[in-house]
Structures are given as C-alpha cells and as structure tokens.
Amino acid sequence: MNRIAKAITVVVVASLPSVVSAQDSAIPCKATMCSFVLDWGAGQTSASYPPDKRYGSGDDFEARLRSVLTARGFRFRDGAVEGMMAMTVRPTMKSRVMCDAMAGLNPDKSCTAIVGLAVTFLTGDPAVKAPGAIRINNRCAAGDVYMLNTVFAQYAAGMIWWQLEGQAVAKAERPISNC
C-alpha cells in the first residue's frame, strides 16, 4: 500500500509544474516576458510630471505600477523589443485639477492628475492572440477629485491583473478604488 501511495504522489507532483505552466502560459506577460512601454505622449516622460502638491509625481506612478504588477507575477523588459509581446500603458493627464481635498471658497486648481489609463497589447507573432485593450478610469465621488498617483497605480495594476487573470482563472472579485 505504501508503494502505491508513493507512486501516486510522484505522478501527481511530476504533473503539477505542467498544469501550473499551462495556466500561466495563457496569461500574457507571466510565462513569457513582455516588453513594457509607458507612453506619456508627445515626447513626455514620467519626469515631465514632477511632484504635484496633492497627487504626486509621474515617477511615483510608474514605480508603483511596475512593482505591483511584478509582485503579481508579471515579467517585463523595458522598451519595445521585436518579437516580444508589448504591453503599452498610456496615462491621460488633466491639468487644472482641484488640489483641495474639499472645495472651499477659493479652490486651488493648480494640480495635475492622471484621469485614465489605456492599456494595449501588441504581438508580432500571428499565432499568439493579444488580449483586448483595457481602459481604467481614475474616478472618485466628485467630478474633479482623483486618486493619488500611487493609489491609482495600485488600483490600475489590480485591474490589469483582474482583466487578464483574476476574473477568469482565480475567480477573484473586481478591485475597488480607494479614494
């Protein structure tokens, strides 16, 4: 009886890596590395959006987005690499956004916030199907109050994971914005 149990255990353990890798192979940027492009638009970089007195900097957003996606198991290489699936992230910026947490008599509208994010996937290999585009909005209760850049990056990374893996594979709940 003991030999049979050991044989079954060996077969089960030997088959586990192939099951796990089969699941991950269907999820872009997990089994194989993807190129990561953060496109701020019109020659802009994250440094073009210096620290804002309320929302933070573009560097804060980029660093948090990358770290959260990496913690979820995604693997990236910077810049476009030929033959590799590319994940392009395009933030939409809005200037003249209210800096005050609550509007007062003389609201300060000198801040700049990320109001949305477009995530697209492109592949050079016709045999590999790229996922559809993902649009993530940065919305809070008020019309011109948004999540801080680091908070929005955390939420956006959660939404990217949920769209690609969470809802289908892990049956996870949709991420909730934290304003």
N, CA and C atoms as an extended XYZ file, in Angstrom:
537
Properties=species:S:1:pos:R:3:atomname:S:1:resname:S:1:resid:I:1 pbc="F F F"
N         0.824       -1.188        0.000 N   MET     1
C         0.000        0.000        0.000 CA  MET     1
C         0.869        1.253        0.000 C   MET     1
N         1.955        1.211        0.751 N   ASN     2
C         2.831        2.357        0.852 CA  ASN     2
C         3.482        2.671       -0.497 C   ASN     2
N         3.866        1.638       -1.270 N   ARG     3
C         4.480        1.841       -2.579 CA  ARG     3
C         3.496        2.480       -3.550 C   ARG     3
N         2.251        2.090       -3.484 N   ILE     4
C         1.237        2.650       -4.378 CA  ILE     4
C         1.026        4.130       -4.061 C   ILE     4
N         0.965        4.472       -2.783 N   ALA     5
C         0.786        5.871       -2.388 CA  ALA     5
C         1.971        6.716       -2.851 C   ALA     5
N         3.197        6.178       -2.730 N   LYS     6
C         4.376        6.907       -3.185 CA  LYS     6
C         4.351        7.091       -4.697 C   LYS     6
N         3.947        6.064       -5.422 N   ALA     7
C         3.878        6.147       -6.887 CA  ALA     7
C         2.859        7.193       -7.324 C   ALA     7
N         1.719        7.231       -6.664 N   ILE     8
C         0.695        8.231       -6.993 CA  ILE     8
C         1.210        9.629       -6.683 C   ILE     8
N         1.892        9.774       -5.557 N   THR     9
C         2.440       11.071       -5.172 CA  THR     9
C         3.454       11.551       -6.198 C   THR     9
N         4.327       10.661       -6.671 N   VAL    10
C         5.334       11.015       -7.663 CA  VAL    10
C         4.655       11.463       -8.953 C   VAL    10
N         3.632       10.753       -9.396 N   VAL    11
C         2.925       11.109      -10.627 CA  VAL    11
C         2.240       12.471      -10.483 C   VAL    11
N         1.580       12.693       -9.355 N   VAL    12
C         0.887       13.963       -9.125 CA  VAL    12
C         1.877       15.116       -9.068 C   VAL    12
N         2.952       14.964       -8.326 N   VAL    13
C         3.947       16.020       -8.195 CA  VAL    13
C         4.624       16.281       -9.543 C   VAL    13
N         4.906       15.253      -10.299 N   ALA    14
C         5.544       15.426      -11.600 CA  ALA    14
C         4.631       16.160      -12.578 C   ALA    14
N         3.326       15.989      -12.437 N   SER    15
C         2.410       16.652      -13.365 CA  SER    15
C         2.055       18.075      -12.938 C   SER    15
N         2.309       18.453      -11.702 N   LEU    16
C         1.955       19.793      -11.227 CA  LEU    16
C         2.616       20.924      -12.008 C   LEU    16
N         3.920       20.911      -12.244 N   PRO    17
C         4.515       22.030      -12.976 CA  PRO    17
C         3.896       22.246      -14.347 C   PRO    17
N         3.526       21.175      -15.047 N   SER    18
C         2.930       21.352      -16.364 CA  SER    18
C         1.546       21.959      -16.257 C   SER    18
N         0.790       21.647      -15.211 N   VAL    19
C        -0.526       22.240      -15.032 CA  VAL    19
C        -0.388       23.724      -14.717 C   VAL    19
N         0.500       24.072      -13.821 N   VAL    20
C         0.699       25.460      -13.452 CA  VAL    20
C         1.214       26.255      -14.641 C   VAL    20
N         2.188       25.722      -15.364 N   SER    21
C         2.715       26.450      -16.504 CA  SER    21
C         1.686       26.554      -17.624 C   SER    21
N         0.793       25.568      -17.758 N   ALA    22
C        -0.257       25.658      -18.762 CA  ALA    22
C        -1.214       26.786      -18.424 C   ALA    22
N        -1.530       26.962      -17.139 N   GLN    23
C        -2.388       28.076      -16.730 CA  GLN    23
C        -1.688       29.400      -16.992 C   GLN    23
N        -0.440       29.536      -16.572 N   ASP    24
C         0.289       30.778      -16.734 CA  ASP    24
C         0.594       31.089      -18.193 C   ASP    24
N         0.723       30.062      -19.042 N   SER    25
C         1.057       30.316      -20.437 CA  SER    25
C        -0.077       31.017      -21.164 C   SER    25
N        -1.294       30.883      -20.673 N   ALA    26
C        -2.424       31.566      -21.290 CA  ALA    26
C        -2.498       33.022      -20.857 C   ALA    26
N        -1.775       33.394      -19.842 N   ILE    27
C        -1.815       34.753      -19.307 CA  ILE    27
C        -0.611       35.522      -19.849 C   ILE    27
N        -0.876       36.586      -20.619 N   PRO    28
C         0.237       37.349      -21.191 CA  PRO    28
C         1.156       37.917      -20.114 C   PRO    28
N         2.427       37.914      -20.410 N   CYS    29
C         3.478       38.520      -19.575 CA  CYS    29
C         3.763       37.747      -18.294 C   CYS    29
N         3.264       36.525      -18.167 N   LYS    30
C         3.583       35.718      -16.995 CA  LYS    30
C         4.550       34.599      -17.371 C   LYS    30
N         4.170       33.746      -18.300 N   ALA    31
C         5.033       32.638      -18.692 CA  ALA    31
C         6.211       33.139      -19.523 C   ALA    31
N         5.931       34.100      -20.386 N   THR    32
C         6.995       34.691      -21.189 CA  THR    32
C         7.059       36.184      -20.889 C   THR    32
N         8.243       36.713      -20.962 N   MET    33
C         8.462       38.117      -20.654 CA  MET    33
C         7.847       38.992      -21.751 C   MET    33
N         7.296       40.126      -21.366 N   CYS    34
C         6.743       41.117      -22.298 CA  CYS    34
C         7.584       42.384      -22.234 C   CYS    34
N         7.542       43.131      -23.311 N   SER    35
C         8.160       44.450      -23.237 CA  SER    35
C         7.139       45.396      -22.614 C   SER    35
N         7.624       46.360      -21.856 N   PHE    36
C         6.762       47.298      -21.139 CA  PHE    36
C         7.062       48.702      -21.623 C   PHE    36
N         6.036       49.374      -22.140 N   VAL    37
C         6.200       50.734      -22.625 CA  VAL    37
C         5.202       51.607      -21.897 C   VAL    37
N         5.697       52.615      -21.203 N   LEU    38
C         4.842       53.598      -20.547 CA  LEU    38
C         4.916       54.859      -21.400 C   LEU    38
N         3.843       55.117      -22.152 N   ASP    39
C         3.805       56.193      -23.130 CA  ASP    39
C         3.053       57.389      -22.550 C   ASP    39
N         3.798       58.400      -22.137 N   TRP    40
C         3.195       59.608      -21.559 CA  TRP    40
C         2.695       60.542      -22.655 C   TRP    40
N         3.008       60.249      -23.914 N   GLY    41
C         2.512       61.022      -25.044 CA  GLY    41
C         3.381       62.206      -25.408 C   GLY    41
N         3.415       62.516      -26.696 N   ALA    42
C         4.062       63.705      -27.259 CA  ALA    42
C         5.449       63.989      -26.688 C   ALA    42
N         6.284       62.969      -26.615 N   GLY    43
C         7.657       63.164      -26.147 CA  GLY    43
C         7.792       63.383      -24.650 C   GLY    43
N         6.741       63.176      -23.906 N   GLN    44
C         6.771       63.348      -22.452 CA  GLN    44
C         7.318       62.079      -21.795 C   GLN    44
N         7.856       62.244      -20.596 N   THR    45
C         8.285       61.111      -19.779 CA  THR    45
C         7.684       61.299      -18.392 C   THR    45
N         7.898       60.337      -17.525 N   SER    46
C         7.385       60.480      -16.160 CA  SER    46
C         8.008       61.689      -15.466 C   SER    46
N         9.222       62.039      -15.863 N   ALA    47
C         9.890       63.214      -15.286 CA  ALA    47
C         9.226       64.513      -15.732 C   ALA    47
N         8.420       64.466      -16.790 N   SER    48
C         7.700       65.655      -17.250 CA  SER    48
C         6.600       66.051      -16.272 C   SER    48
N         6.264       65.147      -15.381 N   TYR    49
C         5.225       65.408      -14.378 CA  TYR    49
C         5.872       65.346      -12.999 C   TYR    49
N         6.500       66.464      -12.601 N   PRO    50
C         7.208       66.494      -11.318 CA  PRO    50
C         6.230       66.356      -10.152 C   PRO    50
N         6.761       66.215       -8.948 N   PRO    51
C         5.887       66.044       -7.791 CA  PRO    51
C         4.837       67.146       -7.693 C   PRO    51
N         3.610       66.718       -7.627 N   ASP    52
C         2.465       67.614       -7.510 CA  ASP    52
C         2.131       67.720       -6.025 C   ASP    52
N         1.656       68.866       -5.568 N   LYS    53
C         1.421       69.022       -4.129 CA  LYS    53
C         0.300       68.145       -3.600 C   LYS    53
N        -0.549       67.606       -4.454 N   ARG    54
C        -1.603       66.718       -3.984 CA  ARG    54
C        -1.469       65.300       -4.536 C   ARG    54
N        -1.285       65.153       -5.836 N   TYR    55
C        -1.390       63.845       -6.476 CA  TYR    55
C        -0.088       63.071       -6.580 C   TYR    55
N         1.046       63.718       -6.458 N   GLY    56
C         2.326       63.024       -6.546 CA  GLY    56
C         2.941       63.197       -7.916 C   GLY    56
N         3.996       62.444       -8.176 N   SER    57
C         4.726       62.592       -9.439 CA  SER    57
C         4.458       61.423      -10.375 C   SER    57
N         4.849       61.636      -11.633 N   GLY    58
C         4.760       60.565      -12.619 CA  GLY    58
C         5.686       59.410      -12.273 C   GLY    58
N         6.830       59.730      -11.669 N   ASP    59
C         7.773       58.682      -11.251 CA  ASP    59
C         7.151       57.790      -10.177 C   ASP    59
N         6.392       58.399       -9.253 N   ASP    60
C         5.709       57.623       -8.211 CA  ASP    60
C         4.733       56.633       -8.841 C   ASP    60
N         3.983       57.119       -9.831 N   PHE    61
C         3.002       56.270      -10.510 CA  PHE    61
C         3.693       55.103      -11.205 C   PHE    61
N         4.723       55.403      -11.990 N   GLU    62
C         5.420       54.372      -12.749 CA  GLU    62
C         6.046       53.321      -11.836 C   GLU    62
N         6.709       53.758      -10.785 N   ALA    63
C         7.363       52.821       -9.867 CA  ALA    63
C         6.344       51.911       -9.188 C   ALA    63
N         5.235       52.466       -8.721 N   ARG    64
C         4.222       51.651       -8.033 CA  ARG    64
C         3.546       50.678       -9.001 C   ARG    64
N         3.214       51.133      -10.214 N   LEU    65
C         2.569       50.260      -11.197 CA  LEU    65
C         3.457       49.054      -11.505 C   LEU    65
N         4.728       49.305      -11.768 N   ARG    66
C         5.669       48.215      -12.073 CA  ARG    66
C         5.819       47.252      -10.887 C   ARG    66
N         5.956       47.804       -9.685 N   SER    67
C         6.186       46.938       -8.529 CA  SER    67
C         4.976       46.067       -8.218 C   SER    67
N         3.783       46.607       -8.353 N   VAL    68
C         2.584       45.812       -8.064 CA  VAL    68
C         2.389       44.733       -9.133 C   VAL    68
N         2.590       45.070      -10.399 N   LEU    69
C         2.464       44.057      -11.458 CA  LEU    69
C         3.525       42.966      -11.298 C   LEU    69
N         4.743       43.348      -10.952 N   THR    70
C         5.812       42.369      -10.730 CA  THR    70
C         5.478       41.470       -9.546 C   THR    70
N         4.918       42.044       -8.492 N   ALA    71
C         4.533       41.247       -7.323 CA  ALA    71
C         3.427       40.248       -7.675 C   ALA    71
N         2.637       40.550       -8.666 N   ARG    72
C         1.565       39.640       -9.114 CA  ARG    72
C         2.079       38.591      -10.101 C   ARG    72
N         3.381       38.606      -10.390 N   GLY    73
C         3.976       37.571      -11.230 CA  GLY    73
C         4.208       37.960      -12.677 C   GLY    73
N         3.922       39.209      -13.045 N   PHE    74
C         4.168       39.640      -14.416 CA  PHE    74
C         5.653       39.936      -14.583 C   PHE    74
N         6.167       39.639      -15.791 N   ARG    75
C         7.591       39.842      -16.072 CA  ARG    75
C         7.726       40.777      -17.262 C   ARG    75
N         8.552       41.822      -17.082 N   PHE    76
C         8.686       42.837      -18.119 CA  PHE    76
C        10.133       43.155      -18.421 C   PHE    76
N        10.336       43.637      -19.639 N   ARG    77
C        11.605       44.214      -20.071 CA  ARG    77
C        11.256       45.612      -20.577 C   ARG    77
N        12.079       46.602      -20.263 N   ASP    78
C        11.796       47.983      -20.664 CA  ASP    78
C        11.901       48.172      -22.164 C   ASP    78
N        11.016       49.004      -22.694 N   GLY    79
C        11.057       49.377      -24.108 CA  GLY    79
C        10.532       48.292      -25.020 C   GLY    79
N        10.298       48.673      -26.260 N   ALA    80
C         9.788       47.736      -27.261 CA  ALA    80
C        10.912       46.803      -27.716 C   ALA    80
N        10.616       45.513      -27.745 N   VAL    81
C        11.577       44.507      -28.183 CA  VAL    81
C        10.912       43.702      -29.295 C   VAL    81
N        11.562       43.631      -30.443 N   GLU    82
C        10.988       42.948      -31.590 CA  GLU    82
C        10.757       41.465      -31.288 C   GLU    82
N         9.603       40.966      -31.680 N   GLY    83
C         9.258       39.567      -31.484 CA  GLY    83
C         8.663       39.259      -30.118 C   GLY    83
N         8.589       40.237      -29.251 N   MET    84
C         8.071       40.039      -27.909 CA  MET    84
C         6.729       40.772      -27.793 C   MET    84
N         5.778       40.170      -27.066 N   MET    85
C         4.526       40.872      -26.843 CA  MET    85
C         4.811       42.156      -26.083 C   MET    85
N         4.142       43.232      -26.477 N   ALA    86
C         4.359       44.533      -25.845 CA  ALA    86
C         3.097       44.964      -25.111 C   ALA    86
N         3.288       45.379      -23.865 N   MET    87
C         2.204       45.975      -23.095 CA  MET    87
C         2.487       47.470      -23.045 C   MET    87
N         1.597       48.253      -23.649 N   THR    88
C         1.763       49.704      -23.678 CA  THR    88
C         0.732       50.332      -22.760 C   THR    88
N         1.203       51.166      -21.853 N   VAL    89
C         0.347       51.858      -20.888 CA  VAL    89
C         0.395       53.344      -21.222 C   VAL    89
N        -0.788       53.940      -21.468 N   ARG    90
C        -0.875       55.361      -21.818 CA  ARG    90
C        -1.750       56.101      -20.814 C   ARG    90
N        -1.127       56.859      -19.909 N   PRO    91
C        -1.912       57.671      -18.972 CA  PRO    91
C        -2.513       58.890      -19.680 C   PRO    91
N        -3.694       59.278      -19.256 N   THR    92
C        -4.318       60.508      -19.716 CA  THR    92
C        -4.212       61.507      -18.575 C   THR    92
N        -3.545       62.622      -18.841 N   MET    93
C        -3.310       63.629      -17.814 CA  MET    93
C        -4.323       64.762      -17.946 C   MET    93
N        -4.653       65.359      -16.816 N   LYS    94
C        -5.543       66.518      -16.804 CA  LYS    94
C        -4.918       67.580      -15.907 C   LYS    94
N        -4.739       68.752      -16.480 N   SER    95
C        -4.202       69.861      -15.687 CA  SER    95
C        -5.365       70.698      -15.152 C   SER    95
N        -5.031       71.618      -14.283 N   ARG    96
C        -6.027       72.483      -13.643 CA  ARG    96
C        -7.081       71.670      -12.896 C   ARG    96
N        -6.579       70.746      -12.089 N   VAL    97
C        -7.429       69.902      -11.251 CA  VAL    97
C        -7.380       70.456       -9.835 C   VAL    97
N        -8.479       70.336       -9.117 N   MET    98
C        -8.556       70.867       -7.764 CA  MET    98
C        -7.556       70.164       -6.847 C   MET    98
N        -6.760       70.962       -6.167 N   CYS    99
C        -5.771       70.432       -5.232 CA  CYS    99
C        -6.362       70.188       -3.848 C   CYS    99
N        -7.393       70.932       -3.506 N   ASP   100
C        -8.004       70.817       -2.183 CA  ASP   100
C        -8.750       69.498       -2.048 C   ASP   100
N        -8.645       68.905       -0.882 N   ALA   101
C        -9.395       67.679       -0.630 CA  ALA   101
C       -10.893       67.975       -0.584 C   ALA   101
N       -11.240       69.158       -0.124 N   MET   102
C       -12.635       69.583       -0.090 CA  MET   102
C       -12.680       71.021       -0.606 C   MET   102
N       -13.580       71.277       -1.521 N   ALA   103
C       -13.660       72.610       -2.116 CA  ALA   103
C       -13.992       73.644       -1.054 C   ALA   103
N       -13.293       74.762       -1.131 N   GLY   104
C       -13.552       75.861       -0.198 CA  GLY   104
C       -14.021       77.080       -0.964 C   GLY   104
N       -13.805       78.242       -0.376 N   LEU   105
C       -14.236       79.475       -1.023 CA  LEU   105
C       -13.366       79.826       -2.221 C   LEU   105
N       -12.082       79.498       -2.133 N   ASN   106
C       -11.161       79.833       -3.209 CA  ASN   106
C       -10.389       78.566       -3.581 C   ASN   106
N       -11.008       77.670       -4.360 N   PRO   107
C       -10.340       76.392       -4.652 CA  PRO   107
C        -9.067       76.576       -5.471 C   PRO   107
N        -8.064       75.803       -5.108 N   ASP   108
C        -6.778       75.815       -5.795 CA  ASP   108
C        -6.841       74.783       -6.918 C   ASP   108
N        -6.763       75.230       -8.164 N   LYS   109
C        -6.825       74.322       -9.310 CA  LYS   109
C        -5.507       74.343      -10.070 C   LYS   109
N        -4.416       74.175       -9.336 N   SER   110
C        -3.098       74.207       -9.969 CA  SER   110
C        -2.460       72.822      -10.052 C   SER   110
N        -3.208       71.779       -9.752 N   CYS   111
C        -2.642       70.425       -9.754 CA  CYS   111
C        -2.883       69.718      -11.082 C   CYS   111
N        -2.134       68.635      -11.297 N   THR   112
C        -2.269       67.791      -12.484 CA  THR   112
C        -2.452       66.355      -12.003 C   THR   112
N        -3.459       65.681      -12.561 N   ALA   113
C        -3.769       64.312      -12.130 CA  ALA   113
C        -3.873       63.374      -13.334 C   ALA   113
N        -3.660       62.107      -13.074 N   ILE   114
C        -3.908       61.070      -14.080 CA  ILE   114
C        -5.394       60.745      -13.976 C   ILE   114
N        -6.135       60.946      -15.065 N   VAL   115
C        -7.586       60.724      -15.025 CA  VAL   115
C        -7.991       59.398      -15.670 C   VAL   115
N        -7.072       58.770      -16.380 N   GLY   116
C        -7.391       57.498      -17.007 CA  GLY   116
C        -6.141       56.812      -17.508 C   GLY   116
N        -6.316       55.567      -17.878 N   LEU   117
C        -5.198       54.752      -18.337 CA  LEU   117
C        -5.708       53.840      -19.447 C   LEU   117
N        -4.993       53.809      -20.554 N   ALA   118
C        -5.301       52.879      -21.636 CA  ALA   118
C        -4.169       51.860      -21.698 C   ALA   118
N        -4.508       50.585      -21.652 N   VAL   119
C        -3.518       49.513      -21.692 CA  VAL   119
C        -3.796       48.687      -22.939 C   VAL   119
N        -2.797       48.572      -23.807 N   THR   120
C        -2.945       47.788      -25.029 CA  THR   120
C        -1.839       46.751      -25.115 C   THR   120
N        -2.126       45.672      -25.806 N   PHE   121
C        -1.163       44.596      -26.012 CA  PHE   121
C        -0.994       44.392      -27.506 C   PHE   121
N         0.250       44.295      -27.948 N   LEU   122
C         0.559       44.035      -29.349 CA  LEU   122
C         1.538       42.884      -29.428 C   LEU   122
N         1.349       42.046      -30.433 N   THR   123
C         2.271       40.936      -30.635 CA  THR   123
C         2.661       40.873      -32.102 C   THR   123
N         3.896       40.535      -32.359 N   GLY   124
C         4.380       40.386      -33.719 CA  GLY   124
C         4.134       38.985      -34.264 C   GLY   124
N         3.748       38.055      -33.410 N   ASP   125
C         3.524       36.674      -33.799 CA  ASP   125
C         2.040       36.461      -34.087 C   ASP   125
N         1.666       36.163      -35.343 N   PRO   126
C         0.245       35.986      -35.664 CA  PRO   126
C        -0.385       34.768      -34.979 C   PRO   126
N         0.428       33.844      -34.494 N   ALA   127
C        -0.099       32.658      -33.816 CA  ALA   127
C        -0.519       32.955      -32.378 C   ALA   127
N        -0.045       34.080      -31.842 N   VAL   128
C        -0.348       34.453      -30.459 CA  VAL   128
C        -1.415       35.537      -30.466 C   VAL   128
N        -2.503       35.276      -29.754 N   LYS   129
C        -3.592       36.258      -29.682 CA  LYS   129
C        -3.335       37.207      -28.518 C   LYS   129
N        -3.299       38.488      -28.838 N   ALA   130
C        -3.102       39.506      -27.804 CA  ALA   130
C        -4.448       39.814      -27.148 C   ALA   130
N        -4.450       40.083      -25.848 N   PRO   131
C        -5.698       40.466      -25.178 CA  PRO   131
C        -6.198       41.804      -25.702 C   PRO   131
N        -7.473       42.053      -25.510 N   GLY   132
C        -8.056       43.323      -25.923 CA  GLY   132
C        -7.567       44.465      -25.053 C   GLY   132
N        -7.852       45.670      -25.497 N   ALA   133
C        -7.447       46.868      -24.763 CA  ALA   133
C        -8.218       46.961      -23.448 C   ALA   133
N        -7.570       47.554      -22.465 N   ILE   134
C        -8.173       47.753      -21.138 CA  ILE   134
C        -8.190       49.254      -20.871 C   ILE   134
N        -9.324       49.779      -20.479 N   ARG   135
C        -9.450       51.204      -20.119 CA  ARG   135
C        -9.766       51.284      -18.636 C   ARG   135
N        -8.969       52.047      -17.895 N   ILE   136
C        -9.147       52.181      -16.449 CA  ILE   136
C        -9.315       53.663      -16.128 C   ILE   136
N       -10.419       54.006      -15.487 N   ASN   137
C       -10.688       55.398      -15.133 CA  ASN   137
C       -10.329       55.667      -13.687 C   ASN   137
N        -9.822       56.859      -13.461 N   ASN   138
C        -9.485       57.320      -12.117 CA  ASN   138
C       -10.640       58.217      -11.679 C   ASN   138
N       -11.585       57.638      -10.965 N   ARG   139
C       -12.760       58.406      -10.568 CA  ARG   139
C       -13.028       58.266       -9.086 C   ARG   139
N       -13.327       59.385       -8.494 N   CYS   140
C       -13.799       59.418       -7.118 CA  CYS   140
C       -15.196       60.030       -7.143 C   CYS   140
N       -15.759       60.289       -5.998 N   ALA   141
C       -17.130       60.774       -5.925 CA  ALA   141
C       -17.313       62.116       -6.624 C   ALA   141
N       -16.425       63.057       -6.404 N   ALA   142
C       -16.556       64.380       -7.004 CA  ALA   142
C       -16.036       64.356       -8.437 C   ALA   142
N       -16.491       65.300       -9.229 N   GLY   143
C       -16.123       65.342      -10.638 CA  GLY   143
C       -14.667       65.626      -10.907 C   GLY   143
N       -14.007       66.409      -10.055 N   ASP   144
C       -12.611       66.736      -10.320 CA  ASP   144
C       -11.697       66.421       -9.138 C   ASP   144
N       -12.008       65.345       -8.445 N   VAL   145
C       -11.145       64.820       -7.393 CA  VAL   145
C       -10.767       63.406       -7.813 C   VAL   145
N        -9.472       63.123       -7.781 N   TYR   146
C        -8.974       61.836       -8.279 CA  TYR   146
C        -8.118       61.154       -7.221 C   TYR   146
N        -7.853       59.857       -7.448 N   MET   147
C        -6.955       59.122       -6.557 CA  MET   147
C        -5.542       59.671       -6.724 C   MET   147
N        -4.768       59.597       -5.660 N   LEU   148
C        -3.358       59.970       -5.733 CA  LEU   148
C        -2.660       59.045       -6.725 C   LEU   148
N        -1.558       59.478       -7.314 N   ASN   149
C        -0.881       58.675       -8.334 CA  ASN   149
C        -0.502       57.285       -7.836 C   ASN   149
N         0.022       57.188       -6.621 N   THR   150
C         0.425       55.869       -6.116 CA  THR   150
C        -0.794       54.984       -5.853 C   THR   150
N        -1.872       55.572       -5.379 N   VAL   151
C        -3.098       54.805       -5.122 CA  VAL   151
C        -3.708       54.354       -6.447 C   VAL   151
N        -3.713       55.254       -7.437 N   PHE   152
C        -4.257       54.887       -8.745 CA  PHE   152
C        -3.401       53.812       -9.408 C   PHE   152
N        -2.089       53.872       -9.240 N   ALA   153
C        -1.205       52.844       -9.800 CA  ALA   153
C        -1.523       51.486       -9.192 C   ALA   153
N        -1.742       51.448       -7.892 N   GLN   154
C        -2.106       50.201       -7.198 CA  GLN   154
C        -3.424       49.662       -7.753 C   GLN   154
N        -4.411       50.540       -7.883 N   TYR   155
C        -5.724       50.158       -8.413 CA  TYR   155
C        -5.607       49.700       -9.870 C   TYR   155
N        -4.857       50.452      -10.690 N   ALA   156
C        -4.698       50.116      -12.108 CA  ALA   156
C        -4.013       48.756      -12.283 C   ALA   156
N        -2.983       48.495      -11.493 N   ALA   157
C        -2.303       47.193      -11.565 CA  ALA   157
C        -3.263       46.070      -11.178 C   ALA   157
N        -4.077       46.316      -10.161 N   GLY   158
C        -5.086       45.330       -9.770 CA  GLY   158
C        -6.096       45.081      -10.876 C   GLY   158
N        -6.511       46.137      -11.568 N   MET   159
C        -7.467       45.990      -12.670 CA  MET   159
C        -6.848       45.248      -13.858 C   MET   159
N        -5.579       45.534      -14.156 N   ILE   160
C        -4.902       44.817      -15.249 CA  ILE   160
C        -4.842       43.332      -14.907 C   ILE   160
N        -4.431       43.014      -13.687 N   TRP   161
C        -4.374       41.613      -13.254 CA  TRP   161
C        -5.771       40.980      -13.323 C   TRP   161
N        -6.778       41.697      -12.847 N   TRP   162
C        -8.135       41.152      -12.821 CA  TRP   162
C        -8.644       40.887      -14.237 C   TRP   162
N        -8.365       41.800      -15.160 N   GLN   163
C        -8.813       41.624      -16.549 CA  GLN   163
C        -8.123       40.437      -17.213 C   GLN   163
N        -6.832       40.260      -16.934 N   LEU   164
C        -6.075       39.204      -17.602 CA  LEU   164
C        -6.169       37.852      -16.911 C   LEU   164
N        -6.273       37.848      -15.598 N   GLU   165
C        -6.206       36.591      -14.857 CA  GLU   165
C        -7.289       36.451      -13.795 C   GLU   165
N        -7.510       37.474      -13.042 N   GLY   166
C        -8.340       37.394      -11.843 CA  GLY   166
C        -9.755       36.917      -12.046 C   GLY   166
N       -10.453       37.466      -13.045 N   GLN   167
C       -11.846       37.090      -13.212 CA  GLN   167
C       -12.021       35.705      -13.830 C   GLN   167
N       -11.114       35.288      -14.690 N   ALA   168
C       -11.257       34.003      -15.355 CA  ALA   168
C       -10.600       32.850      -14.597 C   ALA   168
N        -9.353       33.043      -14.192 N   VAL   169
C        -8.575       31.960      -13.584 CA  VAL   169
C        -8.791       31.883      -12.074 C   VAL   169
N        -8.651       32.999      -11.416 N   ALA   170
C        -8.697       32.990       -9.951 CA  ALA   170
C       -10.096       33.237       -9.398 C   ALA   170
N       -11.051       33.593      -10.269 N   LYS   171
C       -12.434       33.912       -9.840 CA  LYS   171
C       -12.422       34.955       -8.723 C   LYS   171
N       -11.533       35.928       -8.869 N   ALA   172
C       -11.376       36.964       -7.846 CA  ALA   172
C       -12.404       38.068       -8.034 C   ALA   172
N       -12.618       38.816       -6.986 N   GLU   173
C       -13.517       39.965       -7.058 CA  GLU   173
C       -12.804       41.120       -7.731 C   GLU   173
N       -13.566       41.944       -8.394 N   ARG   174
C       -13.040       43.128       -9.074 CA  ARG   174
C       -12.432       44.087       -8.034 C   ARG   174
N       -11.243       44.655       -8.342 N   PRO   175
C       -10.634       45.613       -7.413 CA  PRO   175
C       -11.548       46.831       -7.195 C   PRO   175
N       -11.452       47.402       -6.021 N   ILE   176
C       -12.269       48.559       -5.661 CA  ILE   176
C       -11.352       49.760       -5.519 C   ILE   176
N       -11.776       50.889       -6.106 N   SER   177
C       -10.968       52.097       -5.988 CA  SER   177
C       -11.018       52.619       -4.565 C   SER   177
N        -9.901       53.178       -4.133 N   ASN   178
C        -9.777       53.673       -2.771 CA  ASN   178
C        -9.479       55.166       -2.803 C   ASN   178
N       -10.540       55.948       -2.758 N   CYS   179
C       -10.360       57.398       -2.869 CA  CYS   179
C       -10.025       57.943       -1.545 C   CYS   179
